Amino acid sequence: MAADRHRDGPAGGSPSHDELFAALRDVVDPELGEDIVTLGMVRSARSDKGRTRVEIALTVAACPLRVQLRNDVTRRLESLDGVTSVEVTTVVMGRDERARLMSRARRAAQGRAIAASFPDATRVLAVVSGKGGVGKSSVAANLALGLARRDLAVGLLDADIWGFSIPRLLGVAGPLEVRAKKILPARIEVAGQRLQVVSMGFLADENEALMWRGLVLARAIQHFLEDVAWGPLDYLLVDMPPGTGDVQMALARMLPRAEFLVVTTPSLAAARVAGRAADMARKGHVRVAGVIENMSPYMTEDGRQHVAFGEGGGAALAAEIGAPLLGALPFDPDLTRAGDAGTMRELATDGSFGTELAALVGRLATDIAPPIAKSGCTARLIQHVDAARGWPAS
């Protein structure tokens, strides 16, 4: 994969200026939902004999997102042929540059495709996969539970309209209450925090086949974003249907600042399919926040390791697309039983799965995708827009 390719030096010469800038268009500012080239944040990019140097302009010197942006730039460029090393330096924008960027941010905030019923400072993480059967929904549910345990305000939207499973996994049922023409999410108590959940499973029978086409699917997602009383959230987790179809394209249009978490099993074949979801994100200028490997090798009580679903797929995919591998969640029969029984939220957190999940969630919340309202460089701007809509400051 990419790491092996770079170890021996450039194979076909250093990337050109245009190739570097084309790759940097895949690096999306998580607050503004646009790539750093379009935003004018890339001052220079050059590569000489594989040694690549990039200069990025930030809005403020102490921007808390500078590490995330530096890492995103590094990983993306390291995935290019011919790159042996990447050095990223940061400078501070001048007053005029900052004014232009803020003006663009205001236009983007005012011109959003929809008026979502949660603040713009909410971090939207879409959990995606290239194919079904990789445990995407259980990963989404456990990420939501893990973030809520960190005393964060979390919403979980089951956007897998045809194949909804979140209600069963979490043991929560509808129907949902309507108040003041807004749908109230189902609420689950998690470590003193409320996890809010919305799913088509609250509106349809579990055994009913929904034969809806693209436009109807997109309208259902818009309905869940606009007409549900989510309120202030730190995170909205979206459990997406598998593949690269209408729902994924609709979400990228409706929520341009959404970020993808790509789920794969350790199988190299599954990782190849998952790569298509990452490719779709890049083509839609959506940030790929990271890769999560699910159903990784697990240890039985007798101390033997079992490789049931292959090895290395998550690391290979992360290296190929230039995104971080956030963690590898081991296969756990108890998790399967808990999902079937609707007791996933009661699953022990001190086992191998719980330990790995906690580490993954911790990395996500503190390094890879921290809450924007608490960490963003332009969070004041976003909060200004939120205040105009009546949202309280975080």
Residue, then its C-alpha position, 0 to 999 in steps of 0.5 A: m500500500a502507500a506506506d510501502r510505496h514511499r519507503d523506497g523513494p519516488a518511483g516516477g518522480s516528485p508530484s507536480h505543483d498541479e498534482l499537489f494542489a489537486a490532492l489538497r482539494d481533498v482536505v476539507d475544513p471541518e468547520l466551513g465544509e470546503d476544501i482548503v485550496t478553495l478557501g485560500m488556505v494553501r500558500s504554497a506546495r512543492s515537492d523535490k525528490g520526494r520531499t514535500r513542503v506545504e504552507i497553510a494559512l490559518t485564521v488565528a495563530a492558536c487555532p485548535l484545529r491546526v493539528q487536525l489540518r496538518n495531519d489531514v494534509t500529511r496523510r493525503l500527500e503521503s498517499l501520492d506516488g513519489v512522496t517520501s516525506v511531508e513537512v507542513t508549516t502554518v502561518v497566520m492569515g492577514r486581516d484582508e485574507r481573514a475577512r475574505l474567508m469569513s465573508r465566504a463562511r457567512r455566505a456558506a452558512q446563509g446559503r445552506a441547502i436546508a435549515a437543519s434543526f440543530p446548530d451549525a456548530t454541531r459536528v455531523l459524522a456519517v458512518v458509511s460502508g461500501k457494502g452491507g454486513v460489516g457491522k456499520s450500524s452497531v459501530a454507529a450505535n456504539l460510537a453514539l453511546g461512547l460519545a454520550r458517556r463523555d458527557l457530550a450532547v449526541g444525536l443518532l439518526d438512522a438514515d438507513i431507510w430500507g434497512f433500519s436496525i438502530p431501534r432494535l440494537l438500542g432497545v428503543a421503540g416508537p412512535l415518536e411524539v409530535r409537539a409544536k409541529k416538530i418530531l421529538p426524538a426518542r431519548i436514552e439515558v447514558a451515563g447521565q446524558r441523553l442520547q437522542v435517536v430518530s429512525m424510520g423504524f419508529l414509523a414503520d413495522e420492522n417486517e415491512a418492506l419500504m420500496w422507496r426511490g431516490l427522491v423519496l429517500a432524500r426527502a425522508i432524510q431532509h424531513f429528519l434533519e429539518d422537522v425533528a426537534w434535535g436542539p443543541l448537539d455536540y455531535l450528530l451521528v448518521d448511520m448511512p445505508p451501505g454503498t454510494g447511492d442517493v442517500q449519501m449524495a443527498l446528505a453531502r448536499m444538505l449538510p456540506r460540513a458532514e464528515f465520513l467515518v468509513v467502516t470495513t472488516p479486516s478482509l482486504a476484499a471488503a476494504r476495497v469495496a469500502g474504498r468506493a465510499a471514500d472515493m465518493a466523499r472525495k468527489g463530493h468534497v466531503r472530509v473522510a475523518g477516518v477508517i474504523e475496522n470492525m470484527s477484527p481478530y479476537m481473543t477467546e477466554d483460553g488465550r487463543q487469537h481467532v482470525a475470523f474475518g481476515e487481517g489488515g483491511g483497515a490499515a490497508l484502506a487507511a494507507e490507500i486513501g490517506a486517512p487515519l485508522l481510528g481503531a480496530l474493534p474486535f469481534d465480540p459474540d456478546l455484542t451480537r447477543a446484546g444487539d439482538a436483545g436490544t441491550m447494547r447500551e448495557l454492554a460491559t465497557d471493560g472487556s476487549f471490545g469496550t476498551e478498544l471502543a473507549a480508546l477509539v471514541g477518545r481519539l475521535a473526540t479529542d484529536i480527529a473530530p473534536p466538538i467544533a463549538k469547543s475547538g474550532c478556529t472560526a467557531r465564533l463565526i459559526q456561533h454568531v450565525d447560530a445566535a441569529r437563529g436563536w441557538p444558545a452559545s455552547 
